[in-house]
Amino acid sequence: MTYYLKQNFLKVVSVAIFLSCAGSDINIKENREVIDQLISQANSYWDQRTDPRALDKAENLIIKVLQQRPTDFENTIFLAKIKFTQAYFLENDPAKQNILFFDGKEMCRKAVMDHPDFASIYINTEGDSSFKLLSSLTDAPRSILPGLYWWGENLAHYLNAKPVMERLNHRELLEVIMHRVIALDPDFHYGGPYRFFGMLYTRIPGLDISQSHSYFDQALNTNPQYLGNSVLMAQFYHQKAGNREQFNEILNRVLNTNLTKNPEVMTDNWFYQKKAQMLLDNESSLFE
């Protein structure tokens, strides 16, 4: 066996031993290096997420990382993003979608609650558990911003399939979470909090739907290159308002977009083009 092959063989063996015998007496530095390799590989697969198999591999690797680092905030949120991507773009079974959104929102909720920067605020806030949570979220620090955003996104999409009363019961929590995201970074995830409210205010009965339009306009004005802002406006606002012509026009414009013009969002935009096509394919049933 050549020296090169021996070296690679030893690396494979060391990773295998680590993953199967995490409780063994392995050097801490070596453990850290192996975990860092797993994270790097997971991110590489995430970059290839247009292939569902690559997305599954990223998920499996991050799960292994979290088995060794259960309080790793960044990678917990990474896993929640993977769950969201699987649910919103790839899964067609509503029951399986709900499970993925539920898992994603629970991961983020726990990660936020357990984060030391938030836990210290929560512990020092008086009142019952509901008041403490909402009050603490209004003062949530920037360090947990991604956790707040993906908590809200997964929770809102999970609730979209639930009865009206359940959506109403969570309205205040959703608004507090995402208003805090706006306060910390209104441009987070390419106008994400505005896109979120544009969707939310089509799903809460009794609200003036023009609020939804205003939020989507804010998202589009600040991040027109991000096709998610257009797709969700068509899916939620124009469908709710019965604007079939605008629904069709926006989604066809999305499909005709040259993805290479904005390489930083090209992968997400590829997914949103697929979503746009799916919505157009179901246009008749959506406007019955």
N, C-alpha and C positions, 0 to 999 in steps of 0.2 A: 504493500500500500504506500503511495507517495505521501510526502510530507503534507501537501495541500489537502489530500483526501483525509488524512488522519486528523488534521485540524478541524475540518468541517464535520467529520464524524463525531469528534469530541464535543463540538458545539451542540449538535443535534441531541446527543446523549444527555448533556447537561440540562438542556431545556426540558427534555422528556422527564428527567428525574425530578426537576423542580415542579412541573405541573402535576405529576402523580404522587409526589411525596413532599408536599409543601411543609409538612410538619417536621421533616427531618432536619438534622443539624447542618444546614448548608450555610456557608459564609454569607453574612448580611450584604456585603458589597456585591458579591456575585448575584444574589437574589435581586438586588436593585437593578443591576445591569440587565438581567433577563427580563424583568418587568418592563424596563425602558424599551427593550427590543420588541416586546409584545405590543406596547403602545405605539411605537413607530410603525410596526407592521399593520396595526389596526387603522392608523391614519392613512396609510398607503391604500388599503382596501377601501376606506371611506371615499378617497379621491376617485375611486373606480366604481362608485355606487350605482352608476347607470346599469351595471350588471348586478342583478339580484344576488347572485352567488357571492360576489365580492362583498356586498352589504352584509350577508349572513356571516361571512368570515370575520368581518370587522366586529360584528356583534359578539361572536363566540370568543374572540380574543379579549375584548373589553370585559366580558363576563369573567374570564380567567384572571384578568388584572384585579377586578373588584373582589374576587374571592380572597385575594391576598391583601388588598388595600380597600376594605369595605367603606372607609370614610373618605375615600378619594373623591372630592367634590367635582373636580373638572371632568373626570372620566365617568362619573355617575350621570352628569348632564349630557355627556357625549352619548351614552347609552340611551338616554331619553330621546335625544335627537334621532338616533337610529330607529327607535320605536315609532316616532312620529312619521318618519319617512316611509317606513314599511306600511303603516296604517293609511296614510293619506294618499300615497302614490301607487302602492303596489297591491294592497289587499282589497279584494272585491267582496268578500264575505262580511256583512255588517257586524255579525257577532264577533268575528276575529278582529275586526277593526276596533271595536269597543274595548276588547281585551288589551290590545296594544296601546291605545290611548290611555286606558286606565293604568296600565303598568308604567307608562311614561310619566303621567302626572303624579303617581305615588312616589316614584323615584325622586322626582324633583322636590316634592313636598318634604320628604324625609331629609333630603340633602340640605335644603334650606333650613329646616328646623334644627338640624344637628350641627350646622356650621357655627363655629365658635363666635364669629362676628355677629350673627343673628341671635344665637342662644343667649348671649349676655344681655341683649336688648329685651328679649322676651321674658327672661327671668326677673328683670327689674321693672317690668310693667305690671301695674296693678289691675285688678278686675277679673271677671270670669274668663274662661278659656277662649271664648269667642271674641270678647272685647280685647283681650291681650293679644290675640293673633292679629286682628285687624289693625290695632294700634301699633303693634311692632312692625307690621309690614309697611306702614306709612313712613317709618324711619329706617327701613332696610338699607344696609350699606351697599355701595357699588360692588363690593367683592362677591356678592351673591346675585348680581344682575342676570347672568345667564340662567341660573336656577329659577329665578322669578319668571323670566320670559317663557321658558319651556314648560314650567308648571302651568302657567296660564294657557298656553297654546294647547297642550295636551288635555287639560281639564275642559276647556271650551269645546273642543272637538268631540270629546267624550260626551259632553252634555247635549250636543246637537241632536243626538239620537234618543234623548231621554224626554219624559213628559214635561209639559210646560212648567208645572209646579216645581219640579226639581231644578230646572233652569233658573226660575225666579229665586229659589232659595239660595242659589250660589251667585246671584248677580253681584251682591256687594263684595264678596271675596274676589271675584274676577276683576271688578272695577278697581278695587284697592291695589291688587297685584299689578295690573297693567298701568294704572296711573303712576305708580311708583317707578315703573320702567320708563315711562315718558319723562318723569322728573330727572331720572338718572341719565338717560340717553334716548332722546326721542327718535333718533335715527337707527336704533339698534335693529340689527337684522333687516336692513334696507327698508326702514319705515314700518317695522314689524308691529309696534304697539298701535299705530294708526290703522294698519291692515286688520289687526285683531279687533279693534272697536268697530270697524266697518262691518265685520262679520257678526260680532256679538249683537249689535243693535238691529239686526234683521231677525234675531232669534229670541228676543225678549218682547212679548206682546205688550201693546199699549204705548209703545214708544213711537215718536215721529221718525219715520224712515229716512227723512232728510238728514238726520244725524249720521246715519250710515254713509250716505253719499258724501257728506263733508269729510268724514274720516278717510274714506277711500281717496278722495281728491288730495288730501294732505299727503298720503302715502305716494300717490302717483306724481305729485308735483316735486317731491323731494327725491324720489327714486324711480323715475320712469323706465330705467333700464332693467329693473327687476320685474320679470313677467308675473310673478306671484301677485303683485298688486292689481294687475289687470284681470288675471284669471279669477281671483277671489271676488273682485267687484262684479264680474259677470255672474259668477256662481251664486253669490248671496244677494247683492243689491239688485241687479237687473232682473234676476229670476223672481225675487220677492215683489218687485215693483211691476212685474209683468211686461218689462221692456224687452220684448223678444228681438226686435230689430237691433237694439244696442248690444244685447247679449251676443247675437250672431256676429255683429261687426267687430266687437272687441276681440272675441276669440279667434276670428279669422285673421285679424291683425297680429295676434300673438303667433299664430301658426306661420305667418309669412315673415317673421322676424329672423334676421340673420344672427345666429347665436355667437358667431365668432367676433362680432363687434364689441362684446362685453365679456372678455374671457374670465374675469373674476367671478362672474355669476353664471357662467356657461352651463355648469352641471345642473344647478337649480333650475335654470331656464329650460333646459332639456326636459326635465321632469314636468315643468308647467306646460310646455307644449303638448306633452302626452296627455296631461289633465285636460287641456283645452279641447283636444280631439275627442276625448271621452265624453265631455260635456256636450259637444256638438252632436256626437252620435246619439245622445239621449235627449236631444233638444225637445222633441215632440212630447215625450212623457213628462219632462220638466215643466212644460207650459200647458199641461192639460187643464 
